[in-house]
Amino acid sequence: MDALGQAVVDGATPEQLERLDVPSEYYAAHLHRDDVDMFRGVADKDVRKSLRLGRVPMPELAPDEVLVAVMASAVNFNTVWSAIFEPLPTFQFLKSMGRRGKWEARHDQPYQVVGSDAAGVVVAMGDGVRGGWRIGDHVVVSPGYVDDQDPEAQNDSIKSGTLAWGFETNFGAFAHYCVVRASMLMRKPAHLSWEEAACNPLCAGTAYRMLVSEHSARMKQGDVVLIWGATGGLGAYGVQFVKNGGGIAVGVVSSAAKEELARKLGCDVVINREELGMAGYNGDDPARTVEIGRRLGKMIRTQVGEDPDIVYDYVGQKTFAISVFVAKTAGTVVTCGSSTGYQHQFDNRYLWMRVKRIVGSHGANMKEQLDCNRLINRGQILPTLSTVYPLDEVPEAVRLVQTNGHAGKVGVLCLSPEEGLGITDPALRARIGEDRINLFRHAA
């Protein structure tokens, strides 16, 4: 470990950190452009074969950027996509970004440091950084990389083409250091450890926009919300926002163990996918879609009394046709991803004749992220961290998510030498309760 990183780990003061030089290179989990064809014709695209570990050059900071010493990070499914080079190699994103100008050109490298969630300590700043940020601040990173010179960004940055940091940009979170714009910083929740704080921003912010924001489903009190993958990273935050907002959460999960976890999380109704007869179903059989949809709809009406007002779908190809079928008349299907495939087939009659809506949602703008972070700071939304890996085992951590062997979020310790560090408000933590904060850890 370099001197600056060691000083952060040792708890150096801001004044001490300011006196230390930024290293010329740093340790990171990364992909390499030479590997983009390695999975052609391969059935099992094992991310452990493409994710590399080693040192990479330290980029120069732009005037509006900060360097964060990453104490902890967390795995999102976008790293799986990056590491299997699908639906297209993310090096194409970096090349496109590199054409924008001097500072963007730094991102177009033969390597890409991936990872879109981080909690850490500010250790260097460009000379144009404002907003009250100081060396030594404890922060979490919003994953939205925004072009603040795009006029549409002043309305809703997601509509202006916000990039996903560490996926569509370089210098991401699975490393000892990461480079982010100052506009991406949020104050770290003081009652959470580094790894607990790191697991929240991407999934929690995405779920907030999908369900709560005026830009997506606009959930209201009493809404019945069907949540596919209710104990997954996105699903578990979705359940919490439904319950926080006075909704009725219907969770679909894939195992008996996840059934129990979904109930503890707050689901009013829990349905095991096996009960629906979805084995071997890929979303492309109209007759089976209707069969499964009717079965699912009957289960929900039996226990709740009505069809879902909102269906929350990030699973994609295997579930989307059912989502469209099962949503109530004039209901909404909100989607933000497709972890089982991007080609969605559905019977449009059930959409147009029953005046339903499909809403695409992607990430969150900074106002939504800050509103979400406020709820996390107050203990109203809890981390979903289930297990933690060291940085050297990032390939195994990403493989766990790739094979859906996890619940909630999978954390990664970067500079932090052990779990449980970084808590600066133990009194608030005690009021919230260890059992609530560690719900997913206990389940794991």
PETA-V784972 format. One record per pair of residues at least 6 apart in sequence whose C-alpha atoms are under 8 Angstrom apart, sorted by the first residue. I is the first residue (numbers start at 1). GAP is how many residues later the second one is. D is the distance in whole Angstrom. If there is no record, write none. Layout:
i=I gap=GAP d=D
i=I gap=GAP d=D
This chain:
i=2 gap=21 d=7
i=3 gap=17 d=7
i=4 gap=13 d=7
i=4 gap=16 d=6
i=4 gap=17 d=7
i=4 gap=18 d=7
i=4 gap=19 d=7
i=5 gap=64 d=7
i=5 gap=171 d=7
i=5 gap=410 d=7
i=7 gap=10 d=7
i=8 gap=9 d=8
i=8 gap=61 d=7
i=8 gap=113 d=7
i=9 gap=406 d=7
i=9 gap=407 d=7
i=9 gap=408 d=8
i=13 gap=123 d=7
i=14 gap=121 d=5
i=14 gap=122 d=5
i=17 gap=106 d=6
i=17 gap=118 d=7
i=17 gap=119 d=7
i=18 gap=105 d=7
i=18 gap=106 d=8
i=18 gap=117 d=7
i=22 gap=102 d=8
i=23 gap=35 d=7
i=24 gap=33 d=6
i=24 gap=34 d=5
i=25 gap=30 d=6
i=25 gap=31 d=5
i=25 gap=32 d=4
i=25 gap=33 d=5
i=26 gap=29 d=5
i=26 gap=30 d=6
i=26 gap=31 d=7
i=26 gap=32 d=6
i=26 gap=149 d=7
i=26 gap=150 d=6
i=26 gap=151 d=7
i=27 gap=26 d=7
i=27 gap=27 d=5
i=27 gap=28 d=4
i=27 gap=29 d=6
i=27 gap=148 d=6
i=27 gap=149 d=6
i=27 gap=150 d=8
i=28 gap=25 d=6
i=28 gap=26 d=6
i=28 gap=27 d=6
i=28 gap=28 d=7
i=28 gap=85 d=6
i=28 gap=146 d=6
i=28 gap=147 d=4
i=28 gap=148 d=6
i=29 gap=22 d=6
i=29 gap=23 d=6
i=29 gap=24 d=5
i=29 gap=25 d=7
i=29 gap=84 d=6
i=29 gap=85 d=7
i=29 gap=145 d=5
i=29 gap=146 d=6
i=29 gap=362 d=8
i=29 gap=363 d=8
i=29 gap=365 d=7
i=30 gap=21 d=6
i=30 gap=22 d=5
i=30 gap=23 d=6
i=30 gap=24 d=8
i=30 gap=81 d=6
i=30 gap=82 d=5
i=30 gap=83 d=4
i=30 gap=84 d=6
i=30 gap=144 d=8
i=31 gap=19 d=6
i=31 gap=20 d=5
i=31 gap=21 d=6
i=31 gap=52 d=7
i=31 gap=80 d=5
i=31 gap=81 d=5
i=31 gap=82 d=7
i=31 gap=83 d=7
i=32 gap=18 d=8
i=32 gap=20 d=8
i=32 gap=78 d=6
i=32 gap=79 d=4
i=32 gap=80 d=7
i=33 gap=58 d=7
i=33 gap=77 d=5
i=33 gap=78 d=6
i=34 gap=76 d=8
i=35 gap=15 d=7
i=36 gap=48 d=8
i=36 gap=49 d=6
i=36 gap=53 d=6
i=39 gap=6 d=6
i=39 gap=45 d=7
i=45 gap=39 d=6
i=46 gap=38 d=7
i=46 gap=353 d=7
i=47 gap=33 d=7
i=47 gap=36 d=5
i=47 gap=37 d=6
i=47 gap=348 d=6
i=47 gap=351 d=7
i=47 gap=352 d=6
i=47 gap=355 d=8
i=48 gap=347 d=5
i=48 gap=348 d=6
i=48 gap=350 d=8
i=48 gap=351 d=7
i=49 gap=346 d=8
i=50 gap=33 d=6
i=50 gap=34 d=7
i=51 gap=32 d=6
i=51 gap=343 d=8
i=51 gap=344 d=6
i=52 gap=343 d=8
i=53 gap=339 d=7
i=59 gap=47 d=7
i=61 gap=6 d=7
i=61 gap=64 d=7
i=61 gap=65 d=6
i=61 gap=118 d=7
i=62 gap=41 d=6
i=62 gap=64 d=6
i=63 gap=62 d=8
i=63 gap=63 d=4
i=63 gap=64 d=5
i=63 gap=65 d=5
i=63 gap=66 d=7
i=64 gap=61 d=8
i=64 gap=62 d=6
i=64 gap=63 d=7
i=64 gap=64 d=5
i=64 gap=65 d=5
i=64 gap=117 d=6
i=64 gap=118 d=6
i=65 gap=60 d=6
i=65 gap=61 d=5
i=65 gap=63 d=8
i=65 gap=64 d=7
i=65 gap=114 d=7
i=65 gap=115 d=6
i=65 gap=116 d=4
i=65 gap=117 d=5
i=66 gap=56 d=7
i=66 gap=57 d=8
i=66 gap=58 d=6
i=66 gap=59 d=4
i=66 gap=60 d=6
i=66 gap=63 d=8
i=66 gap=113 d=6
i=66 gap=114 d=6
i=66 gap=115 d=6
i=66 gap=116 d=6
i=67 gap=55 d=6
i=67 gap=56 d=6
i=67 gap=57 d=5
i=67 gap=58 d=6
i=67 gap=110 d=7
i=67 gap=111 d=6
i=67 gap=112 d=5
i=67 gap=113 d=7
i=68 gap=52 d=6
i=68 gap=53 d=5
i=68 gap=54 d=4
i=68 gap=55 d=6
i=68 gap=56 d=7
i=68 gap=109 d=6
i=68 gap=110 d=5
i=68 gap=111 d=6
i=68 gap=112 d=8
i=69 gap=51 d=5
i=69 gap=52 d=5
i=69 gap=53 d=6
i=69 gap=54 d=6
i=69 gap=107 d=6
i=69 gap=108 d=5
i=69 gap=109 d=7
i=69 gap=346 d=7
i=70 gap=48 d=6
i=70 gap=49 d=6
i=70 gap=50 d=4
i=70 gap=51 d=7
i=70 gap=103 d=7
i=70 gap=105 d=7
i=70 gap=106 d=5
i=70 gap=107 d=5
i=70 gap=108 d=7
i=70 gap=344 d=6
i=70 gap=345 d=6
i=70 gap=346 d=8
i=71 gap=47 d=8
i=71 gap=48 d=6
i=71 gap=49 d=5
i=71 gap=50 d=7
i=71 gap=105 d=7
i=71 gap=123 d=6
i=71 gap=124 d=8
i=71 gap=342 d=6
i=71 gap=343 d=5
i=71 gap=344 d=5
i=71 gap=345 d=5
i=72 gap=46 d=6
i=72 gap=47 d=6
i=72 gap=48 d=7
i=72 gap=122 d=6
i=72 gap=123 d=5
i=72 gap=126 d=6
i=72 gap=339 d=7
i=72 gap=340 d=6
i=72 gap=341 d=4
i=72 gap=342 d=5
i=72 gap=343 d=7
i=72 gap=344 d=6
i=73 gap=42 d=7
i=73 gap=43 d=8
i=73 gap=44 d=5
i=73 gap=45 d=4
i=73 gap=46 d=6
i=73 gap=100 d=6
i=73 gap=101 d=6
i=73 gap=122 d=6
i=73 gap=125 d=5
i=73 gap=126 d=7
i=73 gap=338 d=6
i=73 gap=339 d=5
i=73 gap=340 d=6
i=73 gap=341 d=7
i=74 gap=41 d=7
i=74 gap=42 d=8
i=74 gap=43 d=6
i=74 gap=44 d=7
i=74 gap=121 d=8
i=74 gap=124 d=6
i=74 gap=125 d=5
i=74 gap=335 d=7
i=74 gap=336 d=6
i=74 gap=337 d=4
i=74 gap=338 d=5
i=75 gap=40 d=7
i=75 gap=41 d=8
i=75 gap=42 d=7
i=75 gap=124 d=8
i=75 gap=322 d=7
i=75 gap=323 d=6
i=75 gap=326 d=7
i=75 gap=334 d=7
i=75 gap=335 d=6
i=75 gap=336 d=6
i=75 gap=337 d=7
i=76 gap=39 d=7
i=76 gap=40 d=7
i=76 gap=41 d=8
i=76 gap=126 d=8
i=76 gap=127 d=8
i=76 gap=157 d=8
i=76 gap=325 d=8
i=76 gap=333 d=8
i=77 gap=262 d=7
i=77 gap=324 d=7
i=77 gap=325 d=7
i=78 gap=89 d=7
i=79 gap=35 d=7
i=79 gap=36 d=6
i=79 gap=88 d=7
i=79 gap=319 d=7
i=80 gap=318 d=6
i=80 gap=319 d=8
i=80 gap=321 d=8
i=80 gap=322 d=6
i=81 gap=6 d=7
i=82 gap=7 d=7
i=82 gap=8 d=6
i=82 gap=32 d=8
i=82 gap=85 d=7
i=90 gap=77 d=7
i=90 gap=78 d=6
i=91 gap=17 d=7
i=91 gap=19 d=8
i=91 gap=21 d=7
i=93 gap=75 d=5
i=93 gap=76 d=7
i=94 gap=13 d=6
i=94 gap=14 d=5
i=94 gap=15 d=7
i=94 gap=74 d=7
i=94 gap=75 d=6
i=94 gap=76 d=7
i=95 gap=12 d=8
i=95 gap=13 d=5
i=97 gap=7 d=6
i=97 gap=8 d=7
i=97 gap=10 d=7
i=97 gap=11 d=7
i=97 gap=72 d=8
i=98 gap=6 d=5
i=98 gap=7 d=4
i=98 gap=8 d=7
i=98 gap=9 d=6
i=98 gap=10 d=5
i=99 gap=6 d=6
i=107 gap=62 d=6
i=107 gap=63 d=5
i=107 gap=64 d=8
i=108 gap=62 d=8
i=112 gap=54 d=8
i=112 gap=57 d=8
i=112 gap=58 d=5
i=112 gap=59 d=7
i=112 gap=60 d=8
i=113 gap=53 d=7
i=113 gap=57 d=6
i=113 gap=58 d=5
i=113 gap=59 d=5
i=113 gap=60 d=7
i=113 gap=61 d=7
i=113 gap=62 d=7
i=114 gap=52 d=5
i=114 gap=53 d=6
i=114 gap=56 d=7
i=114 gap=57 d=7
i=114 gap=58 d=5
i=114 gap=59 d=6
i=114 gap=60 d=6
i=115 gap=50 d=8
i=115 gap=51 d=5
i=115 gap=52 d=7
i=115 gap=57 d=5
i=115 gap=58 d=4
i=115 gap=59 d=5
i=116 gap=27 d=6
i=116 gap=48 d=7
i=116 gap=49 d=6
i=116 gap=50 d=5
i=116 gap=51 d=7
i=116 gap=56 d=6
i=116 gap=57 d=6
i=116 gap=86 d=7
i=117 gap=23 d=8
i=117 gap=24 d=6
i=117 gap=25 d=7
i=117 gap=26 d=7
i=117 gap=56 d=6
i=117 gap=81 d=6
i=117 gap=82 d=6
i=117 gap=83 d=8
i=117 gap=84 d=6
i=117 gap=85 d=6
i=118 gap=22 d=6
i=118 gap=23 d=6
i=118 gap=55 d=6
i=118 gap=80 d=5
i=118 gap=81 d=8
i=119 gap=19 d=8
i=119 gap=20 d=6
i=119 gap=21 d=4
i=119 gap=22 d=6
i=119 gap=69 d=7
i=119 gap=75 d=6
i=119 gap=76 d=7
i=119 gap=78 d=6
i=119 gap=79 d=5
i=120 gap=18 d=6
i=120 gap=19 d=6
i=120 gap=20 d=7
i=120 gap=74 d=7
i=121 gap=14 d=8
i=121 gap=15 d=6
i=121 gap=16 d=6
i=121 gap=17 d=5
i=121 gap=18 d=6
i=122 gap=12 d=7
i=122 gap=13 d=5
i=122 gap=14 d=5
i=122 gap=15 d=5
i=122 gap=16 d=7
i=122 gap=17 d=7
i=123 gap=12 d=5
i=123 gap=13 d=6
i=124 gap=11 d=6
i=125 gap=10 d=8
i=129 gap=53 d=6
i=130 gap=52 d=8
i=131 gap=51 d=8
i=137 gap=50 d=8
i=138 gap=49 d=6
i=138 gap=50 d=6
i=139 gap=46 d=6
i=139 gap=47 d=6
i=139 gap=48 d=5
i=139 gap=49 d=4
i=140 gap=45 d=6
i=140 gap=46 d=5
i=140 gap=47 d=6
i=140 gap=48 d=5
i=140 gap=57 d=7
i=140 gap=58 d=6
i=140 gap=61 d=7
i=141 gap=39 d=8
i=141 gap=43 d=6
i=141 gap=44 d=5
i=141 gap=45 d=6
i=141 gap=60 d=7
i=142 gap=42 d=5
i=142 gap=43 d=6
i=142 gap=44 d=7
i=142 gap=59 d=6
i=142 gap=60 d=7
i=142 gap=224 d=7
i=142 gap=227 d=7
i=143 gap=21 d=6
i=143 gap=22 d=5
i=143 gap=23 d=8
i=143 gap=41 d=7
i=143 gap=58 d=7
i=143 gap=59 d=6
i=144 gap=18 d=6
i=144 gap=19 d=6
i=144 gap=20 d=5
i=144 gap=21 d=6
i=144 gap=40 d=7
i=144 gap=219 d=7
i=144 gap=220 d=7
i=144 gap=221 d=7
i=144 gap=222 d=8
i=145 gap=17 d=6
i=145 gap=18 d=5
i=145 gap=19 d=6
i=145 gap=20 d=6
i=145 gap=36 d=7
i=145 gap=39 d=7
i=146 gap=7 d=7
i=146 gap=11 d=7
i=146 gap=15 d=8
i=146 gap=16 d=5
i=146 gap=17 d=6
i=147 gap=6 d=7
i=147 gap=13 d=8
i=147 gap=15 d=7
i=148 gap=6 d=7
i=150 gap=10 d=7
i=151 gap=9 d=8
i=152 gap=7 d=7
i=152 gap=8 d=5
i=153 gap=6 d=7
i=153 gap=7 d=5
i=156 gap=209 d=6
i=157 gap=208 d=6
i=157 gap=209 d=8
i=158 gap=204 d=7
i=158 gap=205 d=7
i=158 gap=206 d=7
i=158 gap=207 d=6
i=163 gap=6 d=7
i=164 gap=199 d=8
i=165 gap=7 d=6
i=166 gap=6 d=4
i=166 gap=7 d=7
i=171 gap=7 d=5
i=171 gap=8 d=6
i=172 gap=6 d=6
i=172 gap=7 d=7
i=174 gap=217 d=7
i=174 gap=220 d=8
i=174 gap=238 d=8
i=174 gap=240 d=7
i=175 gap=216 d=7
i=175 gap=239 d=6
i=176 gap=238 d=6
i=176 gap=239 d=6
i=184 gap=182 d=8
i=186 gap=184 d=7
i=186 gap=187 d=8
i=188 gap=9 d=7
i=189 gap=8 d=7
i=189 gap=184 d=8
i=189 gap=187 d=7
i=189 gap=188 d=5
i=190 gap=187 d=7
i=190 gap=232 d=8
i=190 gap=233 d=6
i=190 gap=234 d=5
i=190 gap=235 d=5
i=191 gap=186 d=8
i=191 gap=232 d=5
i=191 gap=233 d=6
i=191 gap=234 d=5
i=191 gap=235 d=6
i=191 gap=236 d=8
i=191 gap=237 d=6
i=191 gap=238 d=5
i=192 gap=230 d=7
i=192 gap=231 d=5
i=192 gap=232 d=8
i=192 gap=237 d=7
i=193 gap=226 d=7
i=193 gap=227 d=5
i=193 gap=228 d=5
i=193 gap=229 d=5
i=193 gap=230 d=5
i=194 gap=222 d=8
i=194 gap=225 d=8
i=194 gap=226 d=7
i=194 gap=227 d=6
i=194 gap=228 d=5
i=194 gap=229 d=8
i=195 gap=190 d=8
i=195 gap=193 d=8
i=195 gap=216 d=6
i=195 gap=217 d=7
i=195 gap=218 d=7
i=195 gap=224 d=7
i=195 gap=225 d=8
i=196 gap=187 d=6
i=196 gap=188 d=8
i=196 gap=189 d=6
i=196 gap=215 d=8
i=197 gap=186 d=7
i=198 gap=213 d=7
i=199 gap=184 d=7
i=199 gap=185 d=7
i=199 gap=186 d=6
i=199 gap=210 d=6
i=199 gap=211 d=7
i=199 gap=212 d=6
i=200 gap=183 d=6
i=200 gap=184 d=8
i=201 gap=168 d=7
i=201 gap=172 d=8
i=202 gap=161 d=7
i=203 gap=30 d=6
i=203 gap=31 d=5
i=203 gap=34 d=7
i=204 gap=30 d=7
i=204 gap=33 d=6
i=204 gap=34 d=8
i=204 gap=168 d=7
i=205 gap=158 d=7
i=205 gap=159 d=6
i=205 gap=163 d=7
i=205 gap=164 d=5
i=205 gap=167 d=6
i=206 gap=28 d=8
i=206 gap=130 d=8
i=206 gap=155 d=8
i=206 gap=156 d=7
i=206 gap=157 d=4
i=206 gap=158 d=5
i=207 gap=27 d=6
i=207 gap=28 d=8
i=207 gap=30 d=6
i=207 gap=31 d=5
i=207 gap=34 d=8
i=208 gap=30 d=7
i=208 gap=33 d=7
i=208 gap=156 d=8
i=208 gap=160 d=7
i=208 gap=164 d=7
i=209 gap=6 d=7
i=209 gap=7 d=6
i=209 gap=152 d=7
i=209 gap=154 d=7
i=209 gap=155 d=6
i=209 gap=159 d=7
i=210 gap=6 d=5
i=210 gap=7 d=6
i=210 gap=8 d=8
i=210 gap=102 d=8
i=210 gap=124 d=6
i=210 gap=125 d=8
i=210 gap=126 d=8
i=210 gap=151 d=6
i=211 gap=6 d=5
i=211 gap=7 d=6
i=211 gap=8 d=5
i=211 gap=27 d=7
i=211 gap=30 d=7
i=211 gap=31 d=8
i=212 gap=6 d=5
i=212 gap=7 d=6
i=212 gap=29 d=8
i=213 gap=155 d=7
i=216 gap=118 d=7
i=216 gap=143 d=6
i=216 gap=144 d=8
i=216 gap=145 d=6
i=217 gap=93 d=7
i=217 gap=115 d=7
i=217 gap=116 d=8
i=217 gap=117 d=6
i=217 gap=142 d=7
i=219 gap=23 d=8
i=219 gap=26 d=8
i=219 gap=28 d=8
i=219 gap=91 d=8
i=220 gap=25 d=7
i=220 gap=26 d=7
i=220 gap=27 d=7
i=221 gap=24 d=6
i=221 gap=25 d=4
i=221 gap=26 d=5
i=222 gap=24 d=6
i=222 gap=25 d=5
i=222 gap=26 d=6
i=223 gap=23 d=8
i=223 gap=24 d=5
i=223 gap=25 d=6
i=223 gap=85 d=7
i=223 gap=86 d=6
i=223 gap=87 d=7
i=224 gap=23 d=6
i=224 gap=24 d=5
i=224 gap=25 d=6
i=224 gap=26 d=7
i=224 gap=82 d=8
i=224 gap=83 d=7
i=224 gap=84 d=5
i=224 gap=85 d=5
i=224 gap=86 d=6
i=225 gap=17 d=7
i=225 gap=22 d=7
i=225 gap=23 d=6
i=225 gap=24 d=5
i=225 gap=25 d=6
i=225 gap=83 d=5
i=225 gap=84 d=6
i=225 gap=85 d=5
i=225 gap=86 d=6
i=225 gap=87 d=7
i=226 gap=23 d=6
i=226 gap=24 d=5
i=226 gap=25 d=6
i=226 gap=26 d=8
i=226 gap=82 d=6
i=226 gap=84 d=6
i=226 gap=85 d=5
i=226 gap=86 d=6
i=227 gap=8 d=6
i=227 gap=11 d=7
i=227 gap=12 d=7
i=227 gap=22 d=7
i=227 gap=23 d=6
i=227 gap=24 d=5
i=227 gap=25 d=6
i=227 gap=84 d=6
i=227 gap=85 d=5
i=227 gap=86 d=7
i=228 gap=7 d=7
i=228 gap=23 d=6
i=228 gap=24 d=5
i=228 gap=25 d=7
i=228 gap=83 d=8
i=228 gap=84 d=6
i=228 gap=85 d=6
i=228 gap=86 d=7
i=228 gap=87 d=7
i=228 gap=91 d=8
i=229 gap=6 d=5
i=229 gap=7 d=8
i=229 gap=22 d=7
i=229 gap=23 d=6
i=229 gap=24 d=5
i=229 gap=25 d=7
i=229 gap=86 d=7
i=230 gap=6 d=5
i=230 gap=8 d=7
i=230 gap=9 d=7
i=230 gap=21 d=5
i=230 gap=22 d=6
i=230 gap=23 d=6
i=230 gap=32 d=6
i=231 gap=22 d=7
i=231 gap=27 d=7
i=231 gap=30 d=7
i=231 gap=31 d=6
i=231 gap=176 d=6
i=231 gap=177 d=6
i=232 gap=174 d=8
i=232 gap=175 d=5
i=232 gap=176 d=5
i=232 gap=177 d=7
i=233 gap=151 d=7
i=233 gap=174 d=7
i=233 gap=175 d=4
i=233 gap=176 d=5
i=234 gap=80 d=8
i=234 gap=174 d=8
i=235 gap=173 d=8
i=236 gap=26 d=8
i=236 gap=29 d=8
i=236 gap=148 d=7
i=236 gap=172 d=6
i=237 gap=144 d=8
i=237 gap=147 d=8
i=238 gap=74 d=8
i=239 gap=10 d=6
i=239 gap=12 d=8
i=239 gap=26 d=7
i=239 gap=27 d=7
i=239 gap=28 d=7
i=240 gap=25 d=7
i=240 gap=26 d=7
i=240 gap=141 d=6
i=241 gap=140 d=8
i=242 gap=6 d=7
i=242 gap=7 d=6
i=243 gap=6 d=7
i=243 gap=23 d=7
i=243 gap=24 d=8
i=244 gap=136 d=8
i=248 gap=19 d=8
i=248 gap=20 d=6
i=249 gap=17 d=7
i=249 gap=18 d=5
i=249 gap=19 d=5
i=249 gap=20 d=7
i=250 gap=17 d=6
i=250 gap=18 d=6
i=250 gap=19 d=5
i=250 gap=20 d=6
i=250 gap=21 d=8
i=250 gap=50 d=8
i=251 gap=11 d=7
i=251 gap=16 d=6
i=251 gap=17 d=8
i=251 gap=18 d=6
i=251 gap=19 d=5
i=251 gap=20 d=6
i=252 gap=18 d=6
i=252 gap=19 d=5
i=252 gap=20 d=6
i=252 gap=21 d=6
i=253 gap=6 d=6
i=253 gap=9 d=8
i=253 gap=17 d=7
i=253 gap=18 d=6
i=253 gap=19 d=5
i=253 gap=20 d=6
i=254 gap=18 d=6
i=254 gap=19 d=5
i=254 gap=20 d=7
i=255 gap=17 d=6
i=255 gap=18 d=8
i=255 gap=19 d=8
i=256 gap=16 d=7
i=258 gap=149 d=8
i=259 gap=11 d=6
i=259 gap=12 d=7
i=259 gap=13 d=7
i=261 gap=179 d=8
i=261 gap=182 d=7
i=262 gap=8 d=7
i=263 gap=6 d=8
i=263 gap=7 d=7
i=264 gap=175 d=8
i=265 gap=174 d=8
i=269 gap=31 d=8
i=269 gap=34 d=7
i=269 gap=35 d=8
i=276 gap=16 d=6
i=276 gap=19 d=7
i=276 gap=20 d=7
i=277 gap=15 d=7
i=278 gap=14 d=7
i=281 gap=7 d=8
i=281 gap=37 d=7
i=282 gap=35 d=7
i=282 gap=36 d=5
i=283 gap=6 d=7
i=283 gap=34 d=6
i=283 gap=35 d=4
i=283 gap=36 d=6
i=283 gap=37 d=7
i=283 gap=38 d=6
i=283 gap=39 d=8
i=283 gap=61 d=7
i=283 gap=62 d=7
i=284 gap=34 d=8
i=284 gap=60 d=8
i=284 gap=61 d=6
i=284 gap=62 d=8
i=286 gap=60 d=7
i=286 gap=61 d=7
i=289 gap=32 d=6
i=289 gap=33 d=6
i=289 gap=36 d=8
i=290 gap=32 d=7
i=290 gap=35 d=7
i=292 gap=30 d=7
i=293 gap=29 d=5
i=293 gap=30 d=8
i=293 gap=32 d=6
i=293 gap=33 d=6
i=294 gap=32 d=7
i=296 gap=30 d=7
i=297 gap=10 d=6
i=297 gap=29 d=6
i=300 gap=6 d=7
i=300 gap=7 d=7
i=300 gap=8 d=8
i=301 gap=6 d=6
i=307 gap=19 d=7
i=307 gap=20 d=6
i=307 gap=21 d=5
i=308 gap=18 d=7
i=308 gap=19 d=5
i=308 gap=20 d=6
i=308 gap=23 d=7
i=309 gap=18 d=6
i=309 gap=19 d=6
i=309 gap=21 d=8
i=309 gap=22 d=5
i=309 gap=23 d=6
i=310 gap=17 d=6
i=310 gap=18 d=8
i=310 gap=21 d=6
i=310 gap=22 d=5
i=310 gap=23 d=6
i=310 gap=24 d=7
i=311 gap=12 d=6
i=311 gap=16 d=6
i=311 gap=21 d=6
i=311 gap=22 d=5
i=311 gap=23 d=6
i=312 gap=21 d=6
i=312 gap=22 d=5
i=312 gap=23 d=6
i=313 gap=6 d=7
i=313 gap=7 d=7
i=313 gap=10 d=7
i=313 gap=20 d=7
i=313 gap=21 d=6
i=313 gap=22 d=5
i=313 gap=23 d=7
i=313 gap=24 d=8
i=314 gap=21 d=5
i=314 gap=22 d=5
i=314 gap=23 d=5
i=314 gap=24 d=6
i=314 gap=25 d=7
i=315 gap=22 d=7
i=315 gap=23 d=5
i=315 gap=24 d=5
i=315 gap=25 d=6
i=315 gap=26 d=8
i=316 gap=19 d=8
i=316 gap=21 d=6
i=316 gap=22 d=4
i=316 gap=23 d=6
i=316 gap=24 d=6
i=316 gap=25 d=6
i=316 gap=26 d=6
i=316 gap=27 d=8
i=316 gap=28 d=7
i=317 gap=21 d=6
i=317 gap=22 d=8
i=317 gap=23 d=6
i=317 gap=24 d=5
i=317 gap=25 d=6
i=317 gap=26 d=6
i=317 gap=27 d=5
i=317 gap=28 d=7
i=318 gap=22 d=6
i=318 gap=23 d=7
i=320 gap=24 d=6
i=320 gap=25 d=8
i=320 gap=26 d=7
i=321 gap=23 d=7
i=321 gap=24 d=6
i=321 gap=25 d=4
i=321 gap=26 d=7
i=322 gap=24 d=8
i=323 gap=10 d=7
i=324 gap=9 d=7
i=324 gap=22 d=7
i=324 gap=26 d=7
i=324 gap=27 d=6
i=324 gap=32 d=8
i=325 gap=22 d=8
i=325 gap=25 d=6
i=325 gap=26 d=8
i=327 gap=6 d=7
i=327 gap=29 d=8
i=328 gap=26 d=8
i=328 gap=28 d=8
i=329 gap=25 d=5
i=329 gap=26 d=6
i=329 gap=27 d=6
i=330 gap=24 d=6
i=330 gap=25 d=5
i=330 gap=26 d=4
i=330 gap=27 d=7
i=331 gap=24 d=8
i=331 gap=25 d=5
i=331 gap=26 d=6
i=332 gap=24 d=6
i=332 gap=25 d=5
i=332 gap=26 d=6
i=332 gap=27 d=7
i=333 gap=23 d=8
i=333 gap=24 d=6
i=333 gap=25 d=5
i=333 gap=26 d=6
i=334 gap=24 d=6
i=334 gap=25 d=5
i=334 gap=26 d=6
i=334 gap=27 d=7
i=335 gap=23 d=8
i=335 gap=24 d=6
i=335 gap=25 d=5
i=335 gap=26 d=6
i=336 gap=24 d=6
i=336 gap=25 d=5
i=336 gap=26 d=5
i=336 gap=27 d=8
i=337 gap=25 d=8
i=350 gap=6 d=8
i=351 gap=6 d=7
i=375 gap=6 d=6
i=376 gap=6 d=6
i=376 gap=7 d=8
i=379 gap=53 d=6
i=382 gap=54 d=7
i=382 gap=55 d=6
i=383 gap=54 d=6
i=383 gap=55 d=8
i=384 gap=24 d=5
i=384 gap=25 d=6
i=384 gap=54 d=8
i=384 gap=55 d=7
i=384 gap=56 d=6
i=385 gap=23 d=6
i=385 gap=24 d=5
i=385 gap=25 d=6
i=385 gap=26 d=7
i=385 gap=53 d=8
i=385 gap=55 d=6
i=385 gap=56 d=6
i=386 gap=20 d=8
i=386 gap=21 d=6
i=386 gap=22 d=6
i=386 gap=23 d=6
i=386 gap=24 d=6
i=386 gap=25 d=8
i=386 gap=54 d=5
i=386 gap=55 d=4
i=386 gap=56 d=8
i=386 gap=57 d=7
i=386 gap=58 d=6
i=387 gap=22 d=7
i=387 gap=23 d=5
i=387 gap=24 d=6
i=387 gap=54 d=6
i=387 gap=57 d=7
i=388 gap=22 d=6
i=388 gap=23 d=4
i=388 gap=24 d=5
i=388 gap=25 d=7
i=389 gap=8 d=6
i=389 gap=21 d=8
i=389 gap=22 d=6
i=389 gap=23 d=5
i=389 gap=24 d=6
i=390 gap=22 d=5
i=390 gap=23 d=5
i=390 gap=24 d=7
i=391 gap=21 d=6
i=391 gap=22 d=6
i=391 gap=23 d=5
i=394 gap=18 d=7
i=397 gap=13 d=7
i=397 gap=14 d=8
i=397 gap=15 d=8
i=400 gap=6 d=6
i=401 gap=9 d=8
i=407 gap=33 d=7
i=407 gap=37 d=8
i=408 gap=32 d=7
i=413 gap=6 d=8
